[in-house]
Amino acid sequence: MAGFRHRAPAFVDIAMVAYPSVTLLVDLSEGEGVVYETHGRHERGSVVVGLLPGDLRAAGWGVGECLQIRLEPVAAAALFGASDELSGTVVALEDVWGRDAGRAEDRLRAAASWDERFTIAVDILGRRLGAHPPVDPQVAYTWRRTLTSRGWVRVDGLADEVGWSRKRLWSRFRSQLGITPKRAARLVRFDYAAHLLAAGHAAVRVATESGYVDQSHLHREVTTFAGLTPTALAVAPWLAIDDF
């Protein structure tokens, strides 16, 4: 979780970089709040950002506050249901949680500190866990292996590890997490490369360490996932808070 406060009464327009999680953004601003735009679609206020949202931007005027909560897809499925309905989209939290979304916003907005907000958020999410069927253990295991290997895994090998056929693993993984195992590996590999770029490493070194064929391959993947060049991605402000 991370808390953001925008103090300056000026316009803000930030590119949000794809991340291997489903992201819950709770808008705690007074007034109009933040507008999120992707694929020509606009959502205002609190939203759920699915995996692979594409070229996503957050924009708004004036002073505002926002609570960001990143959820592994396995946890997101337990909170929001099968993530295939969220992938590639930005959905208003109210459309997912109904009236509970407004109640959650009110509790969080009334808190006296960010630490209190974090505690309240844990309570809210904890109460909703179990509202939907959990994903298959084999799917959860495959996601964890993909994450810990930084995307350097083969689907056939994972299928053998969980005792499923490649076709069954592909189908169940996609229906429950909203992404294919191969696409998940690419997203995790991209995320690792993005943070190396943000840390100041040269693109040629990042390509090698992240498992890309060459620098051109890295460039294509960065463009696909972020809509940015590697140079622009390296200074994207949304990556700057990840180590804190």
C-alpha positions in Angstrom: 0.0 0.0 0.0 1.1 3.6 -0.6 -0.5 6.9 0.3 -0.3 9.9 -2.1 -1.0 13.5 -1.3 -0.9 16.2 -4.0 -0.3 19.5 -2.3 0.0 22.0 -5.2 -3.1 23.6 -6.7 -2.0 22.7 -10.3 -2.8 20.2 -13.0 -1.2 16.7 -12.7 -0.9 14.2 -15.5 1.0 11.0 -14.7 1.6 7.9 -16.8 1.0 4.8 -14.7 3.3 1.9 -15.5 1.9 -1.7 -15.8 2.6 -3.8 -12.8 2.1 -7.5 -12.1 -0.9 -6.8 -9.8 -4.5 -5.7 -9.8 -4.4 -2.2 -8.3 -7.1 -0.7 -6.1 -7.0 3.2 -6.1 -9.2 4.8 -3.5 -9.7 8.5 -4.2 -9.8 10.4 -0.9 -9.9 13.8 -2.5 -12.5 16.5 -1.8 -14.1 17.7 -4.9 -13.8 16.3 -8.4 -11.0 13.9 -7.7 -8.7 12.0 -10.2 -9.6 10.9 -13.7 -8.1 7.7 -15.1 -7.9 7.2 -18.9 -7.0 4.1 -20.9 -8.1 2.9 -24.4 -10.2 6.1 -24.7 -12.2 5.2 -21.6 -12.5 7.6 -18.6 -13.2 6.7 -15.0 -13.3 9.2 -12.1 -12.8 8.6 -8.4 -12.0 5.2 -6.8 -11.2 2.5 -9.4 -9.9 -1.0 -9.8 -7.1 -1.3 -12.4 -6.9 -4.8 -13.9 -3.8 -6.5 -15.3 -2.4 -5.1 -18.5 -4.3 -1.8 -18.6 -2.2 -0.5 -21.5 -1.4 3.2 -21.8 -2.9 4.4 -18.5 -2.8 8.0 -17.3 -4.0 9.6 -14.1 -4.9 13.3 -14.2 -6.5 15.9 -12.0 -6.6 19.5 -10.7 -5.9 20.9 -7.3 -5.1 19.3 -4.0 -6.0 15.6 -3.6 -5.2 12.3 -1.8 -5.2 8.7 -3.0 -4.6 5.3 -1.4 -3.0 2.8 -3.7 -3.3 -0.9 -2.9 -1.6 -3.5 -5.1 -3.1 -7.0 -5.0 -1.5 -10.1 -6.4 -4.0 -11.6 -9.0 -4.6 -14.5 -6.7 -5.7 -12.2 -3.9 -7.6 -10.0 -6.3 -9.7 -13.0 -7.4 -10.7 -13.6 -3.8 -11.8 -9.9 -3.4 -13.3 -9.1 -6.8 -14.1 -12.5 -8.4 -12.4 -13.9 -11.5 -10.0 -11.4 -12.8 -10.7 -12.1 -16.5 -13.4 -9.4 -16.3 -10.9 -6.8 -15.0 -7.9 -7.5 -17.3 -7.1 -4.7 -19.6 -9.6 -2.3 -18.1 -10.2 0.3 -15.4 -13.5 -0.2 -13.5 -15.1 2.1 -11.0 -14.9 0.6 -7.5 -18.6 1.2 -7.1 -19.4 -1.0 -10.0 -17.5 -3.9 -8.3 -18.4 -3.3 -4.6 -21.7 -1.3 -4.8 -22.5 0.7 -1.8 -19.6 -0.8 0.2 -17.3 1.3 -2.0 -18.7 4.6 -0.6 -18.6 3.3 3.0 -15.0 2.3 2.5 -14.1 5.8 1.2 -15.9 7.5 4.1 -14.0 5.4 6.7 -10.6 6.0 5.0 -11.2 9.7 4.5 -12.1 10.3 8.1 -8.9 8.6 9.4 -6.5 10.9 11.2 -3.2 9.5 9.6 -1.9 7.4 6.8 -1.0 4.6 9.3 -4.6 4.6 10.5 -5.8 4.4 6.9 -3.5 1.4 6.2 -5.0 -0.4 9.2 -8.5 0.4 8.1 -7.7 -0.8 4.6 -6.4 -4.1 5.9 -9.6 -4.5 7.9 -11.8 -3.7 4.9 -10.0 -6.2 2.6 -9.8 -8.9 5.3 -13.6 -8.8 5.7 -14.1 -9.3 2.0 -11.7 -12.2 1.6 -13.6 -15.3 0.9 -16.5 -13.5 -0.8 -15.5 -15.3 -4.0 -14.2 -18.9 -4.6 -10.4 -19.1 -4.3 -8.4 -19.9 -7.4 -7.1 -23.4 -8.0 -4.0 -24.3 -5.9 -2.3 -25.2 -9.2 -3.0 -21.7 -10.6 -1.8 -20.0 -7.5 1.4 -22.1 -7.6 2.0 -21.3 -11.2 1.6 -17.6 -10.5 4.1 -17.7 -7.6 6.6 -19.6 -9.7 6.3 -17.1 -12.5 6.8 -14.2 -10.0 9.8 -15.7 -8.1 11.5 -16.7 -11.4 11.1 -13.1 -12.7 9.3 -14.6 -15.7 12.0 -17.1 -16.7 9.7 -20.1 -16.9 8.3 -22.3 -19.6 4.6 -23.2 -19.5 5.2 -26.8 -20.4 7.5 -27.1 -17.4 5.0 -25.5 -15.0 2.3 -27.8 -16.3 4.4 -30.8 -15.5 5.1 -29.4 -12.0 1.4 -29.1 -11.1 0.4 -32.4 -12.9 -1.8 -30.8 -15.5 -1.8 -30.7 -19.2 -0.5 -27.5 -20.9 -4.0 -26.9 -22.3 -5.7 -27.3 -18.9 -3.2 -25.0 -17.1 -3.6 -22.4 -19.9 -7.4 -22.5 -19.7 -7.7 -22.4 -15.9 -5.0 -19.8 -15.4 -6.6 -17.4 -18.0 -10.2 -17.9 -16.7 -9.2 -17.2 -13.1 -6.5 -14.6 -13.4 -7.5 -13.0 -16.6 -4.1 -13.5 -18.4 -2.3 -16.5 -20.0 0.7 -18.0 -18.3 2.9 -16.8 -21.2 1.6 -13.3 -21.0 2.0 -13.3 -17.2 5.7 -14.3 -17.6 6.2 -11.4 -20.1 4.6 -8.9 -17.7 6.7 -10.1 -14.7 9.9 -9.9 -16.9 8.9 -6.4 -18.1 8.4 -5.3 -14.5 11.8 -6.5 -13.5 13.3 -4.6 -16.5 11.3 -1.5 -15.7 12.8 -1.2 -12.2 16.3 -1.8 -13.5 15.8 1.1 -15.9 14.4 3.2 -13.1 17.5 2.4 -11.1 19.7 3.9 -13.8 21.0 0.8 -15.6 21.8 1.0 -19.3 19.2 -0.5 -21.6 21.7 -2.9 -23.1 22.5 -4.3 -19.7 18.8 -4.4 -18.7 18.0 -6.4 -21.8 20.6 -9.0 -20.9 19.7 -9.3 -17.3 16.0 -9.5 -17.9 16.2 -12.3 -20.5 15.5 -10.3 -23.7 17.2 -11.3 -26.9 18.6 -7.8 -27.4 18.0 -4.1 -26.8 15.4 -4.0 -29.7 13.5 -6.8 -28.0 13.4 -4.8 -24.8 12.3 -1.7 -26.6 9.4 -3.5 -28.2 8.2 -5.0 -24.9 8.5 -1.7 -23.0 6.4 0.0 -25.8 3.8 -2.8 -25.6 3.4 -2.8 -21.9 3.8 0.9 -21.1 3.4 2.9 -24.3 6.8 4.5 -23.6 10.3 4.2 -24.7 12.9 2.7 -22.3 14.3 6.2 -21.8 10.9 7.7 -20.8 10.1 4.6 -18.7 13.3 5.1 -16.7 12.1 8.4 -15.3 8.4 7.5 -14.9 7.4 8.8 -11.4 5.1 5.9 -10.7 8.1 3.6 -10.4 9.9 5.9 -7.9 7.9 4.9 -4.8 8.2 1.1 -5.2 11.3 0.8 -3.0 9.6 2.6 -0.1 
